[in-house]
Amino acid sequence: MILVTTKRPRQQKGAVVEYSFNLGVENSISRPQLASMDDYLDAYEEAGFSSKYFAGNGEISRWRELLAAYRKGERPDGIYPNGIYKDEDGAVYYLKEGDVYGNALEAGVLSNHNLSVSGASGDVRYRLSGNCLSENGPMAGDKDAFSRKSVNAFVSADLNSWSTVEANMIYTAQSSSSIMSVFRDVYSMRMMNWYPEGMMPGELVGEKEDVIIDTPLNGCLYQPAALSTTDTPRIALRSIFKPAAGWSITAEYTFQQQNTAYSAYTGTFKVADAQLGACTLPAAGTDKYEKNSARTLYNAFNLFSNYDFSLGEHHFSSVLGFNQVPLPALATITTDATCWR
C-alpha cells in the first residue's frame, strides 16, 4: 500500500522514527474427516469385493483380527513402527490409523516489520520507510513460503515561492516457493486413514533399502520446491509551478521495471505405495529442469495545468493535460529454458 499526502508541516520538524511489528499464526480451518478402518473394510466387503484384499494380498478377516489386537495394545512380533506388519504367510497388513492429511499440516508463521523515518527542515520534507514480511505456510516443512522486502523514499523541496520539486523512489523484492508434485500431490484428498507414513521396508517391495512412501507429509518433506522471484524498482519525479494565483502547472515522469524469474527441478525419487509397488518418479530420463525470466519496462510523461478562478459568487476550475507513453513504453522480454535429461 502506498499512502500519498499533500499535507505539509507549518514549521521545522525533527526526525520522527516509527517502528511496528506484527506476528501471526495460521492453521487450516477444517479438513475432511476420514472414515475409520472398520468403516473402510465394511464398505469394501459391501461393495462385493472378495475377502482377499488387493493391497498386501491379505485376508479381510485376518486384518480385522490383527486390528482388534493392535487397538488393545498387543503388538505382533516383527511389526514396524509405522504400523506395517508382514504376517507369517507373507501377507502385509496396515494397522496404524491416523490423520494422513493432518500429518502434512503445521502452524504457519507470518511476521511483518515496518520502519519509517520522516521529518522536515526549512523548505524540505522527507520520508524513508521499509517493510519486511515473511510467511511460512501451514504445510509441513518450509517449502511453501513467501517473503517481501520494500523500501520507499520520498523527498519534496520548495525551490522558491512558486516552484516545488518532488521525488519518490520505491523498490520491492518478493519471492515465493511452492511444493512441486513429483510423486504426490500434497493436496490430494483420496487417501485412507490407515495409509502408512514414513518409509516402506525395502524387503516388502523388493528393494535393498527402505523406500519413501507417497504420503502428503513425505511429499512436503522430500519433493523439491519451485522458486519464483519478482523485483520492481520505480521512480516518480514531479515538478509543480505556480506562475500566478490559482494557476498551477505540474510535470510528472514515471519509470518502472519489473523483473520476474522462475526456476524448478523435479529431481528423481524412488517411492512406494500401499499396494506394495515401488518405482522411480519421474520415469527414467524424464526429470526436468525449468527456468524462465521476464523483464517488463514502463515509462510515462504527464503534463497538466489547473486554473481556478471566481466571478462573483461563481467558482470555476479548469484542467488541461497531456500524457505520453513512449513506445515501447511497455515492453516485455522473456527467456525460457526447459531441459529434460
URGI-V459070 format. One record per backbone hydrogen bond with DSSP energy under -1.0 kcal/mol. CO is the residue of the C=O (numbers start at 1). NH is the residue of the N-H. E is the energy in kcal/mol with one decimal. If there is no record, write none. Layout:
co=CO nh=NH e=E
co=CO nh=NH e=E
//
This chain:
co=13 nh=120 e=-2.6
co=16 nh=118 e=-2.0
co=18 nh=116 e=-2.5
co=20 nh=114 e=-2.5
co=22 nh=112 e=-2.4
co=24 nh=110 e=-2.8
co=26 nh=108 e=-3.1
co=36 nh=40 e=-2.2
co=37 nh=41 e=-2.7
co=38 nh=42 e=-2.5
co=39 nh=43 e=-2.4
co=40 nh=44 e=-2.1
co=41 nh=45 e=-2.2
co=42 nh=46 e=-2.7
co=43 nh=47 e=-1.7
co=44 nh=49 e=-1.3
co=45 nh=48 e=-1.7
co=51 nh=60 e=-3.2
co=54 nh=56 e=-1.0
co=56 nh=92 e=-1.9
co=58 nh=53 e=-3.8
co=59 nh=63 e=-2.3
co=60 nh=64 e=-2.4
co=61 nh=65 e=-2.0
co=62 nh=66 e=-2.5
co=63 nh=67 e=-2.5
co=64 nh=68 e=-2.3
co=65 nh=69 e=-1.8
co=66 nh=70 e=-2.4
co=67 nh=71 e=-2.2
co=69 nh=74 e=-2.4
co=70 nh=73 e=-1.5
co=76 nh=79 e=-1.6
co=80 nh=83 e=-2.1
co=83 nh=95 e=-2.4
co=84 nh=80 e=-3.0
co=85 nh=93 e=-2.9
co=87 nh=90 e=-2.0
co=91 nh=87 e=-3.2
co=93 nh=85 e=-2.7
co=99 nh=103 e=-2.3
co=101 nh=104 e=-1.1
co=102 nh=105 e=-1.5
co=104 nh=140 e=-2.6
co=108 nh=26 e=-2.6
co=109 nh=136 e=-2.6
co=110 nh=24 e=-3.4
co=111 nh=134 e=-2.4
co=112 nh=22 e=-2.4
co=113 nh=132 e=-2.3
co=114 nh=20 e=-2.4
co=115 nh=130 e=-2.9
co=116 nh=18 e=-2.6
co=117 nh=128 e=-3.0
co=118 nh=16 e=-3.3
co=119 nh=126 e=-2.4
co=120 nh=13 e=-1.4
co=121 nh=124 e=-1.8
co=123 nh=158 e=-2.0
co=124 nh=121 e=-2.7
co=125 nh=156 e=-2.8
co=126 nh=119 e=-2.0
co=127 nh=154 e=-3.0
co=128 nh=117 e=-3.1
co=129 nh=152 e=-2.9
co=130 nh=115 e=-2.5
co=131 nh=150 e=-2.4
co=132 nh=113 e=-2.7
co=133 nh=148 e=-2.8
co=134 nh=111 e=-2.6
co=135 nh=146 e=-2.6
co=136 nh=109 e=-1.2
co=138 nh=106 e=-3.0
co=144 nh=137 e=-2.9
co=145 nh=177 e=-2.4
co=146 nh=135 e=-2.9
co=147 nh=175 e=-2.3
co=148 nh=133 e=-3.1
co=149 nh=173 e=-3.1
co=150 nh=131 e=-2.4
co=151 nh=171 e=-2.5
co=152 nh=129 e=-2.8
co=153 nh=169 e=-2.9
co=154 nh=127 e=-2.5
co=155 nh=167 e=-2.4
co=156 nh=125 e=-3.1
co=157 nh=165 e=-2.5
co=162 nh=242 e=-3.0
co=163 nh=159 e=-1.3
co=163 nh=160 e=-1.3
co=164 nh=240 e=-3.2
co=165 nh=157 e=-2.7
co=166 nh=238 e=-2.5
co=167 nh=155 e=-2.2
co=168 nh=236 e=-2.7
co=169 nh=153 e=-3.0
co=170 nh=234 e=-2.7
co=171 nh=151 e=-2.5
co=172 nh=232 e=-3.1
co=173 nh=149 e=-3.0
co=174 nh=230 e=-2.7
co=175 nh=147 e=-2.5
co=176 nh=228 e=-2.9
co=178 nh=226 e=-2.9
co=180 nh=182 e=-1.1
co=185 nh=188 e=-2.1
co=192 nh=195 e=-1.4
co=193 nh=98 e=-1.9
co=198 nh=213 e=-1.9
co=200 nh=211 e=-2.6
co=201 nh=204 e=-1.5
co=202 nh=205 e=-1.1
co=202 nh=207 e=-3.0
co=211 nh=200 e=-3.9
co=212 nh=272 e=-2.6
co=213 nh=215 e=-2.3
co=215 nh=219 e=-2.2
co=216 nh=220 e=-2.1
co=217 nh=221 e=-2.1
co=218 nh=222 e=-3.0
co=219 nh=223 e=-1.1
co=224 nh=180 e=-2.6
co=226 nh=178 e=-1.8
co=227 nh=263 e=-2.2
co=228 nh=176 e=-2.6
co=229 nh=261 e=-2.2
co=230 nh=174 e=-3.1
co=231 nh=259 e=-2.9
co=232 nh=172 e=-1.8
co=233 nh=257 e=-2.0
co=234 nh=170 e=-2.8
co=235 nh=255 e=-2.6
co=236 nh=168 e=-2.6
co=237 nh=253 e=-2.3
co=238 nh=166 e=-3.0
co=239 nh=251 e=-2.6
co=240 nh=164 e=-2.5
co=241 nh=249 e=-3.0
co=244 nh=247 e=-2.1
co=246 nh=308 e=-2.5
co=248 nh=306 e=-2.5
co=249 nh=241 e=-3.1
co=250 nh=304 e=-2.4
co=251 nh=239 e=-2.5
co=252 nh=302 e=-2.6
co=253 nh=237 e=-2.9
co=254 nh=300 e=-2.1
co=255 nh=235 e=-2.7
co=256 nh=298 e=-2.6
co=257 nh=233 e=-1.2
co=258 nh=296 e=-2.8
co=259 nh=231 e=-2.4
co=260 nh=294 e=-2.4
co=261 nh=229 e=-2.4
co=262 nh=292 e=-2.3
co=263 nh=227 e=-2.6
co=264 nh=290 e=-3.2
co=269 nh=281 e=-2.9
co=270 nh=212 e=-1.1
co=271 nh=279 e=-2.3
co=272 nh=214 e=-2.3
co=273 nh=276 e=-1.7
co=277 nh=273 e=-1.6
co=279 nh=271 e=-2.8
co=281 nh=269 e=-2.8
co=283 nh=286 e=-2.4
co=287 nh=341 e=-1.9
co=288 nh=266 e=-2.4
co=289 nh=339 e=-3.0
co=290 nh=264 e=-2.4
co=291 nh=337 e=-2.2
co=292 nh=262 e=-2.7
co=293 nh=335 e=-2.9
co=294 nh=260 e=-2.8
co=295 nh=333 e=-2.4
co=296 nh=258 e=-2.8
co=297 nh=331 e=-1.3
co=298 nh=256 e=-3.1
co=300 nh=254 e=-2.4
co=301 nh=324 e=-2.8
co=302 nh=252 e=-3.0
co=303 nh=322 e=-3.0
co=304 nh=250 e=-3.1
co=305 nh=320 e=-2.2
co=306 nh=248 e=-2.6
co=307 nh=318 e=-2.2
co=309 nh=316 e=-3.5
co=311 nh=314 e=-2.1
co=314 nh=311 e=-2.9
co=316 nh=309 e=-2.1
co=318 nh=307 e=-2.2
co=320 nh=305 e=-2.9
co=322 nh=303 e=-2.9
co=324 nh=301 e=-2.7
co=331 nh=297 e=-2.3
co=333 nh=295 e=-1.9
co=335 nh=293 e=-2.5
co=337 nh=291 e=-2.8
co=339 nh=289 e=-2.7
//
